[in-house]
Amino acid sequence: MVRALLGYLSKKNDSNIEKSLNANTVLQELVENETTFKLLVNEGHLELIINICCQGNINKMNAPYIKHLLGNIIALYSLRVRNFMDVKLSDFKTTFAELFADLVFS
């Protein structure tokens, strides 16, 4: 489910703003919910979010939404990680270390 929603915020969806807005709403709610937050940062979803953020001009329509989602994940990560142990801080740091340059230049 999360991958499908993220797909609507990627370059795959370049014309359907309604799908983008609906996906963004659902994903933002996942960030805000303590129980569902881990769905966004596990199973390669965080890496996928970062990769979508780095798609550049080819994903102009969805860039503001996916980058806002990533910003919210970063902002809430330290609060949420205390509440469940299956999300590892080292994995989070590794993901950002590997993809930081792409994020900066996109």
C-alpha positions in Angstrom: 0.0 0.0 0.0 2.7 2.5 0.9 4.7 1.8 -2.3 1.6 2.4 -4.4 0.9 5.7 -2.6 4.5 6.8 -3.1 4.2 5.9 -6.8 1.5 8.5 -7.1 4.1 11.1 -5.8 6.8 10.0 -8.2 7.6 10.7 -11.9 5.2 7.8 -12.8 2.3 10.2 -12.1 2.9 13.3 -14.2 -0.6 14.4 -14.8 -3.1 13.3 -12.2 -3.0 15.9 -9.5 -6.0 14.4 -7.7 -4.1 11.1 -7.2 -1.1 13.1 -5.9 -3.2 15.0 -3.4 -5.0 12.0 -2.2 -1.7 10.0 -1.8 -0.1 12.9 0.0 -3.0 13.2 2.4 -2.8 9.5 3.3 1.0 9.5 3.6 1.0 12.6 5.8 -1.6 10.9 8.1 0.8 7.9 8.3 3.5 10.2 9.5 1.3 11.8 12.2 0.1 8.4 13.6 2.5 6.9 16.0 1.5 3.3 15.1 1.7 3.7 11.3 4.9 5.8 11.2 7.1 2.8 11.0 5.5 1.7 7.7 7.2 4.7 6.1 10.7 4.1 7.4 10.9 0.3 7.1 11.0 -2.1 4.2 12.9 0.3 1.9 10.2 2.9 1.9 12.5 5.6 3.3 15.0 5.0 0.6 12.2 5.1 -2.0 11.0 8.4 -0.6 14.5 9.9 -0.9 14.9 8.5 -4.4 11.6 10.1 -5.4 12.8 13.4 -3.9 15.9 13.2 -6.1 14.0 12.8 -9.4 14.5 16.5 -10.1 12.6 18.4 -12.8 11.1 15.2 -14.2 8.8 15.1 -11.1 8.0 18.8 -10.9 4.3 18.3 -10.1 4.9 16.0 -7.1 8.2 17.4 -5.8 6.7 19.7 -3.2 4.5 16.9 -1.7 7.2 14.3 -1.5 9.8 16.7 -0.1 7.3 17.9 2.5 6.6 14.3 3.5 10.3 13.7 3.9 10.7 16.8 6.0 7.9 15.6 8.3 9.5 12.2 8.6 12.8 13.8 9.6 11.1 16.1 12.1 9.2 13.4 13.8 11.7 10.6 13.6 13.4 11.2 17.0 10.0 11.3 18.7 8.7 8.2 17.1 11.8 6.0 17.3 11.6 6.0 21.1 8.2 4.2 20.9 9.2 1.2 18.8 12.5 -0.7 18.6 12.2 -2.2 15.1 13.3 1.1 13.5 17.0 1.4 13.9 18.7 4.8 14.1 21.8 3.4 12.4 19.7 2.4 9.3 18.2 5.9 9.2 21.6 7.5 9.4 23.1 5.2 6.8 20.3 5.9 4.3 20.8 9.6 4.6 24.6 9.3 4.5 24.3 7.4 1.2 21.8 9.7 -0.4 22.6 13.1 1.1 24.4 14.5 -1.9 21.5 13.6 -4.2 19.0 15.3 -1.8 21.1 18.5 -1.7 21.4 18.8 -5.4 17.8 18.0 -6.3 
